[in-house]
Amino acid sequence: MSEFEFVAKEILQIDELLADNFIFKSIHENLEGAFVTFINEDSNEERMLHIKMADARKYFSSKLYEQINS
């Protein structure tokens, strides 16, 4: 898989969770990427994504900014 395909896959996973009424709960970053925990506002279900690609990490940062400022 190309780098573009990895980024697109990670962005799609983020968008799917946000569309399913999940919000950001916590983010832990290290040299292996970012571990992003989402929580569903309705069911309190939690899901974690391991975001490895830098462009996908930039993308979730912009989505987090939107969540904070909405």
C-alpha positions as CSV (number, residue, x, y, z in Angstrom):
1,M,0.0,0.0,0.0
2,S,1.3,3.5,-0.8
3,E,1.7,6.3,1.7
4,F,-1.3,8.0,0.2
5,E,-3.4,4.9,0.7
6,F,-2.4,4.6,4.3
7,V,-3.2,8.3,5.0
8,A,-6.6,8.0,3.2
9,K,-7.4,4.8,5.2
10,E,-6.6,6.5,8.6
11,I,-8.6,9.7,7.6
12,L,-11.5,7.5,6.6
13,Q,-11.5,5.7,10.0
14,I,-11.5,9.1,11.8
15,D,-14.3,10.4,9.7
16,E,-16.4,7.3,10.2
17,L,-16.1,7.6,14.0
18,L,-16.9,11.3,14.0
19,A,-20.0,10.6,11.7
20,D,-21.1,7.9,14.2
21,N,-21.3,10.5,17.0
22,F,-17.9,9.8,18.6
23,I,-15.8,12.6,20.0
24,F,-12.2,12.8,21.0
25,K,-11.5,11.7,24.5
26,S,-7.7,11.4,24.8
27,I,-4.6,11.5,22.7
28,H,-1.3,9.9,23.5
29,E,1.6,10.5,21.1
30,N,5.0,8.8,20.9
31,L,7.5,7.8,18.3
32,E,5.2,5.2,16.9
33,G,2.4,7.6,16.2
34,A,-0.7,8.8,18.0
35,F,-3.1,6.6,20.0
36,V,-6.5,8.4,19.8
37,T,-9.3,7.4,22.0
38,F,-12.8,8.3,20.9
39,I,-16.0,8.1,23.0
40,N,-19.6,7.9,21.8
41,E,-21.7,10.6,23.4
42,D,-24.8,8.4,23.4
43,S,-23.6,4.9,24.5
44,N,-20.3,5.8,26.2
45,E,-18.6,3.2,24.0
46,E,-14.9,3.8,23.5
47,R,-12.7,3.1,20.5
48,M,-9.0,3.6,20.0
49,L,-7.2,4.3,16.7
50,H,-3.5,4.0,16.2
51,I,-2.7,6.9,13.8
52,K,0.8,6.4,12.3
53,M,0.9,8.8,9.3
54,A,1.9,12.4,9.9
55,D,-0.7,13.8,7.5
56,A,-3.5,11.8,9.3
57,R,-2.2,13.2,12.6
58,K,-2.5,16.7,11.2
59,Y,-6.0,15.9,10.1
60,F,-7.2,14.7,13.5
61,S,-5.6,17.8,15.0
62,S,-7.8,20.0,12.8
63,K,-10.9,17.9,13.7
64,L,-10.0,18.2,17.4
65,Y,-9.7,22.0,17.0
66,E,-13.2,22.0,15.4
67,Q,-14.6,20.0,18.3
68,I,-13.1,22.3,20.9
69,N,-14.3,25.5,19.1
70,S,-17.9,24.4,18.3
